[in-house]
Amino acid sequence: MEIKIRRSSTIYIIDVSGDMDMYNAYKVKNLVNKMIEKNIQNFIINMEGVNYIDSSGIGALIYVHSELKKRNMKFRIANIRGTVKKVIELTKLMGYFKITDTVENAIKQIKAEL
């Protein structure tokens, strides 16, 4: 799994590619924790490059969501598709996460809440 960070104004976009599984899902959690320590408030996880996710990956997303929510930070997941989308649907988490079809729409939604 590869993780890249980019920024749009005060919104940080975490681009994830590869498999989000038990071997590397912790990387997303660690990165978000470091960003929280730096007082970053607005996050988008771009899943466009993720082709596979297992329960560890789902657990990492739930962890990130709950940590950011309890701190009243803004968070979106963008670009889920294929088998990743099926896993999130099967686990009944589509309504739990704030999911958008594109990073651009996620940015618009977060900016509207600021």
N, C-alpha and C positions, 0 to 999 in steps of 0.2 A: 504494500500500500504506500502511496505517495501523498504527501500533504503539502499544499502551497497556500500561502496567505497573500491576499491582496486587499486593497482598501478602496472604498467609495465614500468619500467624506468621512463621517464618523462610524461608518458601517464596515466591519471586517468580514471578508468573504473567505471561508476556508474551503478550498478546492480539494476534494478527496478523489483519488483514483486508485483502481485496483480492488482487491478483495478486502472487505471490512469484516474480519473474522477473529477468532479467538487469539490468533497470533499477533494481531496488531491493532485491534479496536481500542486498546488502552491508550494509544498514541493520540487519538482525538480527545479523550478525556484529559490527558495530561496537558495537551496544548490549550484547551479551553480553561483549565485551572490556572495556567500561567497567565493567560490573557485576563482572567478575572482579577488576579493579583495586580495587574497593571491598570486596573480600573477601566477596562474596555467594556462598553455597555451594549453594543449592538452587533449581533452575529447572524451570519447566514452560513449554513453548511451546504455547499454545492455538491450534490451526489451524482452529477452528470457522468463522471468517469468510474463510478462504482458498478461493477457487474455482478457482484455476489456479496450477500450479507448473511451472517448467521446470528444465532441468539446473542453472541458476545457483541456483535455490531449493533443489534437492536438495543441491548443493555446499555451500550455506550451512548446511544442517542437519547434514551430515557434518562440516563444520568445527567447528560448535558442539559436537557430540557428542564429537569427538576431543579438543578443548581441555578440556572439562569432565571427561572420563574420565581424562585423564592427570593431572589435579589432584585426583582422587578426589571430585569434586563430584557431587551428585545431579541427574539430568536425566530428564524425561519429555516426550513429545509427546502432546498430547491432541486429541481431536475431529477426526481426519482422516476425510474421507468423499468420496464422489463421484469426480471425476476425479483429485483429489489422492491419494486412496487407491490408485487404479488405477496412477498413475505410481510410487508407492512400491512397490507390489506388482510391477510390471513390472521395476523396477530391483533387485528381490530384496533390499530393505532392510527389509522388515517384521520380520525377525528381528534385524537390526542395531540398530535403534532400540528403545527401551523405549516402547511405544505403549499408551495407555489410551483407553477410549471416552469418558471424561468428565474434567474438571478435578478433580472431587471424588475420583475413584478415583486419580488421579495424586497428589493430596495425601496420601491414605491410604497409598499405596505408599511415598512418600518418608518420611513420618513413621514408618513401620514400620522403615525402614532407619536412622533416626537414633539 
